[in-house]
Amino acid sequence: MYEFEELVIVQKETVREVLAALMVQLTQRQLQCLNLSLLGYKQAEIATILKISQATVNQHLAACYKKAQAIATDTYKEGML
């Protein structure tokens, strides 16, 4: 196996670990907002679907991004990324 292919495999496993760690840290509502966002729904549409304000959707998504950034930073510092 080439060195590059080995690196890609390690990075994919690390990304999976980061995503798993993120899922554990998110609240149910944050997960709902994130899932809908990943499916392509706009924030206003997510707000309508979940019957919450668009500002609340923005807060939930911001919390997701903040938690993801913290996990990725920690993982990078540990030398895994």
N, C-alpha and C positions, 0 to 999 in steps of 0.2 A: 504494500500500500504506500502511496506517495505521502510525503510529509504534509502537503496541503490537505489531502483527503482526511488524514488523521486529525488535523487541526479543525476542520469543518465538523467532524463527528463530535469532537470534544465540545466545540462551541454550541452545537445543537443540544447536546445533553445539558450544558450549563444554562442555556436559554429555557429549557424545559423546567429545570430546577428553580430558576428565577420566577417563571410563571406560576409554578406550583406554590412557591412561597408567597407570591402576591395574592393568589386566590384565597389563601388561608387568612390573610390580613384584611381583606375587604369585607365590608358589611353586605348584607343581602341587597340593600337598595343600591349600593355602589356597583355591585356585580350586575344588577339589572340594567342600570344606566350604561355601564361599560359594554355589556353584551349587545344592547340595542344600538349603541354607537358603532360597534364593530360590524353590525349588520347593515350599516349605512343610514340609519335614521338620523335626522337632524335633531338638535337639542329641543326645538319647539315641538317636534313630533314625539320625542321621548317624554316630554312633559305632559302632553295630552294623553299618551298611552298609560303612563303611570299615575296620572291625575295629581301631579305636583307642579309647582311653578318652574319656569325655565331657569330662574336663579338657583333653585334647589338642584336641578339637574347639573347646572354649571358647577355648583359646590361639590356634588358627588364625583363628577368627572375630574375636577381639580384634585380631590383627595386621592383618586385612583392614580393619577399621574405622579403626585407627590410620593405616594407609597412605592410606586414602581421605580421612581428615580432613586429613592433611598435604598431599595433592595439592590438595584443595579450598581450603585456606588459601592455598597458594602461588598458585593460580589467581586467588583473590579479590584478593590483594595486587597481582597483575599487572594488575588491573582488568578481567579477562575475565568475572567473574561479578557 
